Amino acid sequence: MTNSYSMISTRVIFVIILLLPFNQLISCFPGPDYPPCWPTSPLPGEPVCGDDVDNLQFAQNVEHLEADYFLWGGLGFGLDEIAPWLVMGGPPPIGARKADLDYLTEAIITEMAYQEVGHLRALKSTVGGIPRPLMDLSASTFAKFFDEAFGFALDPPFDPYRDSLSYILSVYVLPYVGLTAYTGANPFLCGYRSKRLTAGLLSAESGQDAIIRTYLYERAKCLVEPYNYTVAEFTIRLSKLRNRLGMCGIKDEGLFVPIYLGAENRTYSNLLSLNYDSLSYPRSPEEVLRILYQTGDEHVPGGFYPHGANGRIARQLLPTP
């Protein structure tokens, strides 16, 4: 009986080894040049299942927004130039242009731009792609968002392309929304490949958000020209607006908070926006759309997506023509 069991086990292991990709196969036979590196996904298992496709195709809307905004801001051209196959026939963005950035800021934004291209490629190769939605990246779209955050029209109108600080303040609006969207989607995923992809995307978006917030934190007490408001005040007002539009409580915090919202209720500084247990806040697709449509209603498109976002989740929320 023991010999039969050993023979069966040996055959199973042999079959599994034959099915492994070459890079994983090499790791099964460690040597001086190949230390043991075992597979990071369960075998067997379902790579993509359930609602994974819908959830990860919805995420492509935000990645498209970030990709084109960062590419245009840092390089002066967009996804049509860098990776036209990822556009999938979607229209070019409205009003995007090169921002007037200093060397440091341009380097940060350019690297983030290329990262977003990778995110889109990973998403579309895993669950299939959606066409790039029509996006409005004009200065007036951001000006409207900032006016609503302050409760009155800024004079002159806010222009994200004006200088480095203005551009980073506008970027403050974007990756954090994607971060909360991935946090919210994670419990609804069931495939191991979908979970691995989302974990990688979430960590990347978190890193981008941390860089943006650190950049702004270093300048927190600086006035944002030509306005009489500090960087910190801008972040606080923008975060409060996103909470109002999302309509699901506090899931967004500026660079300084009341002490009851600080880490362990002991800090006023707020380098990262995190909950009571210092974990990322989650947002649903509906909350994300309310914010990025700038309407507070997932059924009423506008803002960055004048014709609405793409994918089944977003399209089924739009009114029937």
C-alpha positions as CSV (number, residue, x, y, z in Angstrom):
1,M,0.0,0.0,0.0
2,T,2.8,2.4,0.9
3,N,4.6,1.7,-2.4
4,S,1.4,2.3,-4.4
5,Y,0.9,5.6,-2.6
6,S,4.5,6.6,-3.3
7,M,4.1,5.8,-7.0
8,I,0.9,7.9,-7.3
9,S,2.5,10.8,-5.5
10,T,5.5,10.7,-7.7
11,R,3.4,10.6,-10.9
12,V,1.3,13.6,-9.6
13,I,4.5,15.6,-8.9
14,F,5.9,14.7,-12.3
15,V,2.7,15.9,-14.1
16,I,2.7,19.2,-12.1
17,I,6.4,19.8,-13.0
18,L,5.6,19.2,-16.7
19,L,2.8,21.8,-16.6
20,L,5.0,24.5,-15.0
21,P,6.4,27.3,-17.1
22,F,10.1,27.1,-17.8
23,N,11.0,29.8,-15.3
24,Q,9.1,28.0,-12.5
25,L,10.5,24.6,-13.7
26,I,14.0,25.9,-13.2
27,S,13.2,26.9,-9.7
28,C,12.3,23.3,-8.8
29,F,15.9,22.3,-9.2
30,P,18.0,24.8,-7.2
31,G,21.6,25.2,-7.9
32,P,24.3,27.9,-7.5
33,D,22.6,30.0,-10.1
34,Y,18.9,29.1,-9.4
35,P,17.9,29.3,-5.7
36,P,14.5,27.7,-4.9
37,C,11.6,29.9,-5.8
38,W,8.3,28.1,-5.6
39,P,5.1,29.1,-7.4
40,T,3.3,32.0,-5.8
41,S,-0.2,30.9,-7.0
42,P,-2.2,27.9,-6.0
43,L,-2.1,24.8,-8.2
44,P,-4.7,23.8,-9.2
45,G,-7.0,26.8,-9.0
46,E,-9.2,29.1,-11.1
47,P,-7.2,32.1,-12.4
48,V,-10.2,34.4,-13.2
49,C,-13.8,33.7,-12.1
50,G,-17.2,35.1,-11.0
51,D,-17.4,38.9,-11.4
52,D,-13.7,39.3,-11.7
53,V,-13.9,40.4,-15.3
54,D,-16.5,43.2,-14.6
55,N,-14.7,44.5,-11.6
56,L,-11.3,44.6,-13.3
57,Q,-12.6,46.0,-16.5
58,F,-14.3,48.8,-14.5
59,A,-10.8,49.6,-13.0
60,Q,-9.5,50.2,-16.5
61,N,-11.5,53.5,-16.6
62,V,-9.5,55.0,-13.8
63,E,-6.2,53.6,-15.2
64,H,-7.0,55.2,-18.6
65,L,-7.6,58.5,-16.9
66,E,-4.3,58.4,-15.0
67,A,-2.4,57.1,-18.0
68,D,-3.4,59.8,-20.4
69,Y,-3.3,62.6,-17.8
70,F,0.2,61.7,-16.7
71,L,1.5,61.0,-20.2
72,W,0.2,64.4,-21.5
73,G,1.3,66.3,-18.4
74,G,4.8,64.8,-18.4
75,L,5.6,64.2,-22.1
76,G,3.1,66.2,-24.1
77,F,1.5,63.3,-25.8
78,G,-0.8,60.4,-24.7
79,L,-1.6,56.8,-25.0
80,D,-2.2,57.0,-28.7
81,E,1.5,57.7,-29.2
82,I,2.9,55.3,-26.5
83,A,0.7,52.2,-26.8
84,P,-2.1,52.8,-29.3
85,W,-3.3,49.1,-29.1
86,L,-4.4,49.7,-25.5
87,V,-6.8,52.5,-26.7
88,M,-9.0,49.9,-28.5
89,G,-10.7,52.5,-30.6
90,G,-11.6,54.9,-27.8
91,P,-11.6,58.6,-28.6
92,P,-8.7,60.9,-27.6
93,P,-9.0,62.9,-24.4
94,I,-10.3,66.5,-24.5
95,G,-8.1,69.4,-23.5
96,A,-5.0,67.5,-22.4
97,R,-1.6,69.2,-22.9
98,K,1.9,69.4,-21.6
99,A,2.3,70.8,-18.1
100,D,4.9,73.4,-17.2
101,L,6.9,71.2,-14.8
102,D,10.3,71.4,-13.2
103,Y,12.8,68.6,-13.6
104,L,11.9,66.7,-10.4
105,T,8.2,66.9,-11.0
106,E,8.5,65.9,-14.6
107,A,10.6,62.9,-13.7
108,I,8.0,61.8,-11.1
109,I,5.1,62.2,-13.4
110,T,6.8,60.6,-16.4
111,E,7.6,57.5,-14.5
112,M,4.1,57.3,-13.1
113,A,2.8,57.7,-16.7
114,Y,4.7,54.7,-17.9
115,Q,3.6,52.7,-14.9
116,E,0.0,53.3,-15.9
117,V,0.7,51.9,-19.3
118,G,1.9,48.7,-17.6
119,H,-1.2,48.6,-15.4
120,L,-3.5,48.8,-18.5
121,R,-1.5,46.1,-20.3
122,A,-1.7,43.8,-17.3
123,L,-5.5,44.4,-16.8
124,K,-6.4,43.9,-20.5
125,S,-4.3,40.8,-20.9
126,T,-5.9,39.3,-17.9
127,V,-9.6,40.0,-18.2
128,G,-9.9,41.6,-21.7
129,G,-10.1,45.2,-22.4
130,I,-12.7,48.0,-22.7
131,P,-12.3,50.9,-25.2
132,R,-10.8,54.0,-23.6
133,P,-13.8,56.2,-22.6
134,L,-14.1,59.8,-23.7
135,M,-12.2,61.8,-21.0
136,D,-12.2,65.5,-20.4
137,L,-8.7,66.5,-19.1
138,S,-9.1,70.2,-19.9
139,A,-8.1,72.8,-17.3
140,S,-11.8,73.9,-17.0
141,T,-12.8,70.4,-15.7
142,F,-10.2,70.6,-12.9
143,A,-11.2,74.2,-12.3
144,K,-14.8,73.2,-11.8
145,F,-13.7,70.5,-9.3
146,F,-11.5,72.9,-7.3
147,D,-14.2,75.6,-7.3
148,E,-16.6,73.1,-5.8
149,A,-14.1,72.1,-3.2
150,F,-13.7,75.7,-2.1
151,G,-17.4,76.6,-2.5
152,F,-16.8,79.5,-4.8
153,A,-15.0,80.3,-8.0
154,L,-11.3,80.7,-7.6
155,D,-9.9,83.8,-9.4
156,P,-8.2,83.2,-11.7
157,P,-9.6,79.7,-12.5
158,F,-7.4,76.9,-11.3
159,D,-5.1,75.6,-14.1
160,P,-3.4,72.3,-13.4
161,Y,-1.0,72.8,-16.3
162,R,0.2,76.2,-14.9
163,D,3.2,74.9,-12.8
164,S,4.5,71.9,-10.9
165,L,2.7,72.5,-7.7
166,S,-0.7,73.1,-9.4
167,Y,-0.2,69.9,-11.4
168,I,0.6,67.8,-8.4
169,L,-2.4,69.2,-6.6
170,S,-4.5,68.1,-9.5
171,V,-2.9,64.6,-9.4
172,Y,-3.9,64.4,-5.8
173,V,-7.4,64.0,-7.1
174,L,-6.7,60.8,-9.1
175,P,-4.5,57.8,-7.8
176,Y,-6.1,57.8,-4.4
177,V,-9.5,57.2,-5.9
178,G,-8.0,54.2,-7.8
179,L,-6.4,53.0,-4.6
180,T,-9.8,53.0,-2.7
181,A,-11.5,51.3,-5.7
182,Y,-9.0,48.4,-5.6
183,T,-9.4,48.1,-1.9
184,G,-13.2,48.0,-2.3
185,A,-13.1,45.4,-5.2
186,N,-10.7,43.0,-3.5
187,P,-13.3,41.1,-1.4
188,F,-15.4,40.4,-4.4
189,L,-12.6,38.7,-6.4
190,C,-12.3,34.9,-6.4
191,G,-9.7,34.0,-9.0
192,Y,-6.1,33.7,-7.9
193,R,-4.8,35.6,-10.9
194,S,-7.3,38.3,-10.3
195,K,-6.3,38.7,-6.7
196,R,-2.6,38.7,-7.5
197,L,-3.1,41.4,-10.2
198,T,-5.2,43.5,-7.8
199,A,-2.7,43.2,-5.0
200,G,0.0,44.4,-7.4
201,L,-2.1,47.3,-8.7
202,L,-3.1,48.3,-5.2
203,S,0.5,48.4,-4.0
204,A,1.5,50.5,-7.0
205,E,-1.3,53.0,-6.6
206,S,-0.5,53.2,-2.9
207,G,3.1,54.0,-3.7
208,Q,2.0,56.7,-6.2
209,D,-0.4,58.2,-3.7
210,A,2.4,58.2,-1.0
211,I,4.8,60.0,-3.3
212,I,2.2,62.6,-4.2
213,R,1.2,63.2,-0.5
214,T,4.8,63.4,0.6
215,Y,5.6,66.0,-2.2
216,L,2.6,68.1,-0.9
217,Y,3.4,67.5,2.8
218,E,6.9,69.0,2.3
219,R,5.1,72.1,0.9
220,A,2.1,72.0,3.3
221,K,2.5,75.5,4.6
222,C,3.4,77.1,1.2
223,L,0.8,79.3,-0.5
224,V,-0.5,78.0,-3.8
225,E,0.1,80.9,-6.2
226,P,-1.9,83.0,-7.1
227,Y,-4.3,82.1,-4.3
228,N,-4.1,83.0,-0.6
229,Y,-4.5,79.3,0.5
230,T,-1.9,76.8,1.6
231,V,-1.2,73.4,0.1
232,A,-2.6,71.8,3.2
233,E,-5.9,73.8,2.9
234,F,-6.2,72.6,-0.7
235,T,-5.8,68.9,0.2
236,I,-8.3,69.2,3.1
237,R,-10.9,70.9,0.9
238,L,-10.4,68.4,-2.0
239,S,-10.7,65.4,0.4
240,K,-13.9,66.8,1.9
241,L,-15.4,67.2,-1.5
242,R,-14.6,63.6,-2.5
243,N,-16.3,62.5,0.8
244,R,-19.4,64.6,-0.1
245,L,-19.6,63.3,-3.6
246,G,-19.0,59.7,-2.6
247,M,-21.7,60.0,0.0
248,C,-20.5,57.1,2.2
249,G,-18.8,58.8,5.1
250,I,-15.2,59.7,5.7
251,K,-13.0,57.8,3.3
252,D,-10.7,60.7,2.3
253,E,-8.5,62.9,4.4
254,G,-6.2,65.8,3.8
255,L,-2.6,66.3,5.0
256,F,-3.8,67.4,8.5
257,V,-6.8,66.1,10.4
258,P,-8.5,66.4,13.8
259,I,-6.6,64.2,16.3
260,Y,-9.5,61.7,16.5
261,L,-8.7,60.9,12.8
262,G,-4.9,60.7,13.3
263,A,-2.9,57.5,13.7
264,E,-4.0,55.9,17.0
265,N,-5.8,59.2,17.7
266,R,-2.4,60.8,18.5
267,T,-1.4,62.8,15.4
268,Y,-2.6,65.8,13.6
269,S,-0.3,65.2,10.7
270,N,-1.8,62.8,8.1
271,L,0.9,61.7,5.6
272,L,-1.4,58.8,4.5
273,S,-5.2,58.7,4.4
274,L,-6.1,55.6,6.5
275,N,-8.9,54.3,8.7
276,Y,-9.0,53.7,12.5
277,D,-6.8,50.6,12.1
278,S,-4.4,52.4,9.7
279,L,-5.8,50.4,6.7
280,S,-6.9,51.8,3.3
281,Y,-10.5,52.9,2.9
282,P,-12.6,51.0,0.4
283,R,-14.9,52.5,-2.2
284,S,-17.5,50.8,-4.4
285,P,-17.7,51.5,-8.2
286,E,-20.8,53.7,-7.5
287,E,-18.8,55.9,-5.1
288,V,-15.9,56.1,-7.6
289,L,-18.3,57.3,-10.4
290,R,-20.0,59.8,-8.2
291,I,-16.6,61.4,-7.5
292,L,-15.1,61.3,-11.0
293,Y,-18.4,62.3,-12.7
294,Q,-18.3,65.2,-10.3
295,T,-22.1,64.9,-10.0
296,G,-22.5,62.9,-6.8
297,D,-24.7,60.5,-8.9
298,E,-23.4,57.4,-10.6
299,H,-26.3,57.6,-13.0
300,V,-25.4,61.1,-14.2
301,P,-22.1,61.3,-16.2
302,G,-20.0,64.5,-16.3
303,G,-16.7,65.7,-15.0
304,F,-13.8,63.6,-16.3
305,Y,-16.2,61.2,-18.2
306,P,-18.7,63.4,-20.1
307,H,-20.3,60.4,-21.8
308,G,-19.8,58.0,-18.8
309,A,-17.3,55.3,-18.1
310,N,-17.1,52.1,-20.0
311,G,-17.6,48.4,-19.0
312,R,-20.7,46.6,-17.9
313,I,-20.8,48.0,-14.3
314,A,-20.6,51.6,-15.5
315,R,-22.8,51.3,-18.5
316,Q,-25.7,49.5,-16.7
317,L,-25.8,52.4,-14.3
318,L,-26.4,54.9,-17.1
319,P,-30.0,55.8,-18.0
320,T,-31.5,54.0,-21.0
321,P,-31.5,56.2,-24.1
